[in-house]
Amino acid sequence: MRRSTAAAVGTLTGAALIVGVRLSVSAPVVTAAPAAVDLDGSGAGGDPSPSKSASKKKEPTKKPTSAATSDAGAAGGGSGPADGTFKGKGVTNPYGTVQVSIKIEGGKITAVGATYPLTGESATINPAAIPKLKQETLTKQSAEIDAVSGATFTSKSYVESLQAALDAAGA
């Protein structure tokens, strides 16, 4: 009798634990990619929606100023990158798409923005890797930057998109 009572109590306890665990499991939280960075300061960053960006392919924004053109002429060739804000192509890897935007002033990269996936494993990898890649871009002023350990796909996608933005700038 005692054994059957203990078995019944054990079975009911186990069933209660299983049901409790199943009820406490919730769907994973899906986080959207960070909003596009307004590098040119136009204030038009607003609410970027996929339908807007998918429906119109925005060409690189070139905003040469009279000071920039006179500086380029004074430099003796003006073969450096054009001033303005340039967006690289979106590069897709197994975890999502990375797209880099750069702002160039006086022939130097002054700001870098990037959109990247924040779902699944990317939610823990990308927020740490992208700032390192941005900082190295500003330091080296080129796409010849080192990959971030543990973020190989993100690093490769970032570099490819960055190179496309630099190509658009004429660098």
C-alpha positions in Angstrom: 0.0 0.0 0.0 2.8 2.4 0.9 4.5 1.7 -2.4 1.4 2.4 -4.5 0.8 5.7 -2.6 4.4 6.8 -3.2 4.2 5.9 -6.8 1.0 7.8 -7.3 2.4 10.9 -5.5 5.6 10.7 -7.6 3.6 10.4 -10.8 1.4 13.3 -10.0 4.3 15.4 -8.9 6.2 14.6 -12.1 3.1 15.4 -14.3 2.6 18.7 -12.4 6.3 19.7 -13.1 6.0 18.9 -16.8 2.8 20.9 -17.2 4.3 23.8 -15.2 7.4 23.8 -17.4 5.4 23.7 -20.6 3.2 26.6 -19.4 6.2 28.7 -18.5 7.9 28.4 -21.9 7.1 31.3 -24.1 7.8 32.1 -27.7 11.2 33.8 -28.3 11.2 37.5 -28.5 11.9 38.8 -32.0 13.9 42.0 -32.1 14.0 44.1 -35.2 17.3 45.4 -36.6 18.3 48.8 -35.4 16.9 51.8 -37.2 19.0 53.2 -40.1 21.5 55.8 -38.9 20.9 59.4 -40.2 24.6 60.1 -41.1 23.9 63.1 -43.3 22.0 64.9 -40.5 19.0 65.6 -42.7 16.6 64.4 -40.0 14.9 62.1 -42.6 15.8 59.0 -40.6 12.2 58.8 -39.3 10.5 55.4 -39.4 12.3 53.2 -41.9 10.0 50.4 -43.0 10.9 47.5 -45.2 8.4 48.5 -47.8 10.0 51.9 -48.3 13.5 50.6 -48.5 12.5 47.7 -50.8 10.4 49.9 -53.1 13.0 52.5 -53.8 16.7 51.8 -54.3 18.4 54.9 -53.0 21.5 55.9 -54.8 24.4 57.3 -52.8 23.8 60.8 -51.6 26.5 63.1 -52.8 26.6 66.5 -51.3 29.8 68.3 -52.5 30.1 71.7 -51.0 32.0 74.6 -52.5 34.6 74.3 -49.8 35.0 70.6 -50.5 35.5 71.2 -54.2 38.0 74.0 -53.7 39.9 71.8 -51.2 39.9 68.9 -53.7 41.3 71.3 -56.4 43.9 72.7 -54.0 45.0 69.2 -53.1 46.1 68.8 -56.6 44.0 66.1 -58.2 40.9 65.5 -56.1 41.3 61.7 -56.5 40.0 61.1 -53.0 36.5 60.0 -52.1 33.7 62.4 -52.6 32.1 64.1 -49.6 28.6 62.8 -48.7 26.8 59.9 -47.3 27.1 56.5 -49.1 25.2 53.3 -48.5 26.8 49.9 -49.3 24.8 47.0 -50.7 23.0 44.7 -48.2 25.1 41.6 -47.8 23.2 38.5 -46.7 24.8 35.7 -44.6 23.2 32.7 -43.0 22.0 34.8 -40.1 20.6 37.9 -41.9 21.6 40.9 -43.9 24.2 43.5 -43.0 24.3 46.9 -44.6 26.8 49.7 -43.9 26.5 53.4 -44.5 29.4 55.9 -44.3 29.7 59.6 -44.1 32.7 61.2 -45.7 33.9 64.7 -45.0 37.2 66.1 -46.3 38.1 62.8 -47.8 37.9 61.0 -44.5 35.3 58.6 -43.1 33.7 60.6 -40.2 30.8 58.4 -39.3 29.7 54.8 -39.9 26.3 53.3 -39.5 25.1 49.7 -40.0 21.9 47.7 -40.0 22.2 44.1 -38.9 20.1 41.2 -37.7 19.2 40.9 -34.0 17.4 37.6 -33.9 18.6 34.2 -32.7 22.3 34.0 -32.1 22.8 37.3 -33.8 21.1 39.0 -30.9 24.1 38.2 -28.7 26.9 38.4 -31.3 26.1 41.4 -33.5 25.6 44.1 -30.8 29.1 43.4 -29.5 30.8 42.9 -32.9 29.4 45.8 -35.0 30.8 48.6 -32.7 34.2 47.0 -32.9 34.0 46.9 -36.7 32.8 50.5 -36.8 35.6 51.7 -34.6 38.2 49.9 -36.7 36.7 51.4 -39.9 37.1 54.9 -38.5 40.7 54.1 -37.4 41.9 52.4 -40.6 39.8 54.6 -43.0 39.4 51.6 -45.3 37.7 48.2 -45.7 40.9 46.4 -44.8 39.9 45.7 -41.2 40.2 42.6 -39.0 37.3 40.2 -38.4 35.8 40.1 -34.9 36.4 36.7 -33.3 33.1 34.8 -33.0 31.4 37.0 -35.6 33.0 35.7 -38.8 29.9 35.9 -41.0 28.9 39.3 -39.7 32.5 40.6 -40.2 32.7 39.3 -43.8 29.3 40.8 -44.6 30.2 44.1 -43.0 33.5 44.4 -44.9 31.8 43.6 -48.2 29.1 46.2 -47.6 31.7 48.7 -46.4 33.7 48.2 -49.6 30.6 48.8 -51.7 30.0 52.1 -49.9 33.6 53.1 -50.4 33.4 52.2 -54.1 30.2 54.4 -54.4 32.2 57.2 -52.8 35.0 56.8 -55.3 37.6 55.8 -52.6 
